[in-house]
Every structure is written in C-alpha cells, then in structure tokens.
Amino acid sequence: MQAFSSPTELQAYADVIVRVGVNLQTGQRLLVRADLQTVDLVRAVTRSAYRAGARFVDVVWNDEQLGLVRLQEASRDSLEQVAAWQPQLTAAHLAAGDPLVSIYAATPTLFAGQDPEAVSTTLRAAARASKPASDLVQRNAAPWVVVSYPTPGWAAAVLPAAPEASQLSRLWHAIAATCRLDQPDPVAAWQQHVQALEARAAYMNERRYAALHFSGPGTDLTVGLVADHLWAGGGAVSEGGIPFVPNLPTEEIFTLPHHGRADGFMRSSRPLNYGGELIDDFTIHFSQGRVSDLSAARGEATLRRLIETDPGAARLGEVALVAASSPVGRTGLLFANTLFDENAASHLALGNGYRACVRDGNSRDDEQFAALGGNLSVVHVDFMLGCATMDVDGIYADDSSEAVMRGGEWVF
Amino acid sequence: MQAFSSPTELQAYADVIVRVGVNLQTGQRLLVRADLQTVDLVRAVTRSAYRAGARFVDVVWNDEQLGLVRLQEASRDSLEQVAAWQPQLTAAHLAAGDPLVSIYAATPTLFAGQDPEAVSTTLRAAARASKPASDLVQRNAAPWVVVSYPTPGWAAAVLPAAPEASQLSRLWHAIAATCRLDQPDPVAAWQQHVQALEARAAYMNERRYAALHFSGPGTDLTVGLVADHLWAGGGAVSEGGIPFVPNLPTEEIFTLPHHGRADGFMRSSRPLNYGGELIDDFTIHFSQGRVSDLSAARGEATLRRLIETDPGAARLGEVALVAASSPVGRTGLLFANTLFDENAASHLALGNGYRACVRDGNSRDDEQFAALGGNLSVVHVDFMLGCATMDVDGIYADDSSEAVMRGGEWVF
C-alpha cells in the first residue's frame, strides 16, 4: 500500500473523528469497525483515542474479500449464516453508552458478476442480525460516527480515468477537503460548521410544513412529513447527553417522512451502491407512500430485491436537504459511497426511519412509532435526487406553500 | 506486500490446515484467528474450508501494531482492560464442537523498548480473560490447529542477514518444507507422519517411566511424570470424536510432568519469545517442582515476570521429546516462534498441564487434576533445552533406568 496520506494529515483526521465525531470522553471504551484496507486510519484513530483518554480501544475488522470468496465457494443453502457476535458485541457496547467509529470504504463493484439472488440473501441475513445494533444507533444510545478512507478498489471506481498510482492520493485529497482537514484548526472549523447546520434545522422546525414538494428533471414528488417531525442535522446528542457528529463529512439536514404519504415520481441524480452492486439512472414511482413502480438503466434487479427485503423497504424513512454547492458537491466527484454522495445532494432513504426525528420518538416502541407514521425496516438505504436544477417547496397543512430551495440552493 | 508464496503452494498449505489440521467436516462452522498481516493465508483457508463443506467461515482479526500503540499512549491504569468478547466467542465456538484455526505470526521483538511491567500487565490480563477458551482447547473440546505464516517483522527476525527483499520468501520456503508442502501429496504425507509419531508415543506409554532425566551442557534435570500419564503426539481426537492435528508442523511427543517433582537445572538451547520480548541464554533451577532460581543473558526481568503470573507459572505443565534431526531442526533456523522452535528440540513448558495427558483427565475438575499432580495456571509457555548433545533417560519407579535419547536422537 502506498503512503498516500501524510502522518500529520492522518492524525488530524483521526483527531476530528475522535474529538468531534464521537466526542470521546475520558474513561470511555471505543469500538472501531473497519475493513483491513483502512488499517492506517484505524491505527491513527486508536492513537488519538488513547490520547483523548480512552480506557480501551477495541477493533472489529472486516475483510470484504472474504465475502467474495464465500459467494464463489460456499454452498447455496448456507448463505443465511451470519457472524451474529458482531452486532451483539456492537449492541452491548452501545447499550453501555460507549462510542462507535465505523469506517466505511466498500469497493463499489465488489460483487459485480456474482449471483444477485445470493448477494441479496447474504445482505438480508446480515441486516436482520444487525437490527439490535442498528436500533441502538438510530436511537443515538451512544455517540457514533461513520467516516471513510481511500482503498484501492474504491479509488479506482471514483477516479477511473486517473493514473492508478495517483487514484488513492486524489481520493484522499477530496476526503481531506470535504472533512475540512485543510483548515488551520479542523476541530474548530467543524464546531462552527455544525452550528450553522443546526441553525438551518431550527429554522425548518419553526415552519411546521406538512409536506415537501420536489420538482426537477424527471422528478415531481410530494413527501408528507409526520406531524411532530423534527429536523436534525450537524450534531446529535446521545441518550447519555453527549453531543456528537454522526457523519463526517455532513452537509445535510433531515427529518422523518410519513410512511403512507409519498406520491409522485423521482429520478436519481447519482448512482447508488448497494452491497457491492451499482444501481444507476433509476426512476421510482410512489403511491400512498409505497413504491408502485420502478425502472433502472443499471442494477434494476438489485433495486427490486432491495425493496422486497421487508414491507418497510418499499417506503421512505428519511428525507434530507443538501445545497448542490456543498463542499462534497463542489469536488465534482461521484464517490459511489453514500456517506459522500448523500452530502452532495438532497436525498431520500428507503427503509427504517430515525426515532430522533419525531418528538419523544426514542421512548416509542415499534408499534407506537409506526402509528405516528414512522417507517420500520431492517434496511435504511439513501438515494440521491437533488441537483442544481431541483426546486423544493414547503407545503403547509392548508395547502399553501413557500420556496425552500431554488436551483438546488437554500432560499433562506 | 510482496507475493512470496505462489497461489498453488498457498492453497496446498490451506488444504493441509483444513483437511489434516482441523479435519473439517461438512456443515461445520470454522473460526479463524489471525493477524492482518496473514491475510493471504486467511483467504486461502477460507476458500479451502468452503470447498470442504464449511457452513460458515468466521474470522477474528488482530493487528499487533495496535498493542504497541496502546503501550505507547494508553493510561497506565487502563492496562488490565481486555477485549473479553474474543475468548468468549472462541469458547462458545469450541463448546459447540466447531473447529478453530489460529495463525500465529507475532513479530518477536515487537514490544522491545516498552516498559516490561506494562507489557506483562496486558499479557496477564489477556491470559486471564482467555482461560475459558484455553481450557476448552486443552481439553480438545473441538478440533483446533495452530499454524504460522511469514510476516515482514517475523521474517526479519529469523533471517536478519538475508537481503530484505528475500526474507519473506526464504521464511516461506522453510515453512513449506517443515509443513511437507514439497511432497507430491502433502495431505497423504501428513497422515503418514502422524502415524509414525503416534507409534512412538505408544512405545513410551508401554514403558511407564516414573521420571525422565535430561543431561547435557548446562543441564542436569530430573522431571517426574504423573502416575497415569499418557504420551501424546501427532494427532489428537476431539471430544466429539474427530481426529485432528493440533500443530503444523509437529515433530514432538509429549506428556504431563508432576507439578511437585522436578529437581536440578536446565540451560536453554534456543531463545524464547514471550509476548513480544526475547528471553535468551537462560538457566532455570528447579526444586520439588518449583522454579528456585533463574538467570538469563537477555530478558531476565521478563522471565521473572512470567513465573510470577500465578503460582502454577513457576511449575512445569509439559515435557516433550523431539529428535534434534527433525525437519524443523534441519532448517538450521531459529524461528523465534514456539510453533517451530518447539519442534526443533526437546522442551518443557511452564504453566498449565494438558488434561489429555493423564488417564481420564478430561473428566477431572481443577482440584482433582491438581491432586493427580497436574499443574494449573493461566499461562503455558514452552522453552527448549534439547540439542544434538542431549541425553534423555527413562527412570522406572525402582530407580533403574534406560536410554531414551542419545546425542539428541531416539534410541528406539
């Protein structure tokens, strides 16, 4: 592996992850989940965490290549097997209030050429096994953050035309810019940026829109919001009262759509990488909240399998607004990685909704959350529709409306 | 990482590990424990295991560098923290009768320069936490095997005078030779070799010696054996009835010394790598089974800390005989890795004894095992005394004796 990041840059990134991302407190245990290929960042995060007073840093490693070996060699009737200890360990860790760093750096086309039915079986089984852990994440039971780091397979997918020798360093430069590592004091820059996003969420919370309307090329979609929805963005606060920033980078504010009130159609503005397969140039029609039709130039079968995961996978769990001019959008890159692409453009998510996006949501059980209009599913998959020609309007309960975004940019 | 092993050799090694080492049965789950640096072997073992019918291959990865980061950065009062889930997971896996592959490839001098007290604290805490898993291993609750694979740090320690570019491939050649991968049918060669070791163990079992006497340069030591001791070697049989080969390579036969009957002194014939520190050129005196004095040209403080781990760490748990002309000895290399060095020379172990080495041992609890003369400890650390000038005699209960080895070689 080439040394594409300088030790100084790497440690600055690790410090932002530890001090801003999970806001690690002295005496906490830190859990890191990461692919083997991100070892340099894991070691830097470990160093940063001990310097910040971590009592212990525990790492659960993954090797994405083993997933490929399995699909190539394992008996078809064994594909529902999972490593159940991984989500159990994560859940126990979060339930104790200790922070989680997830480094997500999947090779976007890893499973291209594998039997999609087999891929889908393994993903569905993993999602089911992960539910106790994902529920705790979505409740913000403890501080958590998702970050990324260049790997050869991912960098090649983002920068296919660049010389192979420069792909990793160019992707790293893009990540460093979107993560504000080029600022004189990255930790301070993040604190300021998070405040700005929180101010925007506060504005939207005052409006009390009943729905949002998206219009743009190939898109004419109304998304109803639950009655007591809360806009979130920038930082969050864990159940134990610790402020943290769950995604680095983050440029979005987001809230909870009503699972039964999406009508119209939308066209994707960016491809979606789902479990090693790319879904691109797709249109989804919604009727009364549910996907009623879809088509995709690439990966249509994968998209269909995704929405068939369970009943909630065909309904919306998140609506998020991002200015088209965000630092991520400005890189001009297609990252094929939701963490970045969702921060380049306004987006929706199929699947489970965030309890933190409805008043008193964290104290509701599944049934109560669903009764409020919150969506339940084992999956939560973001997909992008925002672009520089997208308009968004806020619609009040009396059907009057006002502009929220014009040409992909905020009007306030 | 250079590609120092050809895919064919690597797959042959993986097949020996899966088919001879743990003798994987269709439908079993396989657990692999390995350092990140051995990823090529882990992937080959995974492929081989699925081809042999594994239902699922689960891997618990370790990064030895994180241990170093911790010693450099973590607060001194946090060093007793452990990743308790690792031994818990291993224990649950073994208790279900499913096989375990451990790939051991530590950099011998990783912790050189670190505070030995701190190193010892982390090792002791890890050993304590691992006891439930090590107990199941020592009882052969399920098939298990320890194997190794070249890493840059290890290869540099074994072949310090070789050009850096050739260290990995030279170490790999030595491993391939000692693991019989150069035979036309390595799996068949292993089956034959294991039978030969088992025949030697059967011969020793018929003799019913009360003790062994070792004499050689710097060594004059009598080691008492427990009354119903059993010599083992080559293969073992799991509690579920599956034959397996717990070490690759293996050239030893071994049994259970009496924890109270070692008297005399021994001088090491090879260095001992303990938790990242090298202990070399040492002499240990025993009196009534217990270490009564010791000195070492290097690592004396580490050796003292080892025997102070718990009361059993200062007594013997294993005595093993290996011909000085074994394939491992013939490489002429000092591996600084017990898996190899213990198969180059006769040796003893400080710490816990193997229940399988006394009649009905697996059905005894700790108290009963100790009453038979078996030693109890959280550690089990082999150290070598055998060499080409070592004589070993078997001593009967009536004090008569006969030759077992002369000049490091078997007399039968």
Interface residues (C-beta under 8 A of the other chain):
Chain A: R29 L36 V39 V42 R43 T46 R47 Y50 R51 G53 A54 R55 F56 V57 D58 V59 W61 D63 Q65 L66 V69 R70 Q72 E73 A74 S75 S78 Q81 V82 A83 W85 L89
Chain B: R29 L36 V39 V42 R43 T46 R47 Y50 R51 G53 A54 R55 F56 V57 D58 V59 W61 D63 Q65 L66 V69 R70 Q72 E73 A74 S75 S78 Q81 V82 A83 W85 L89
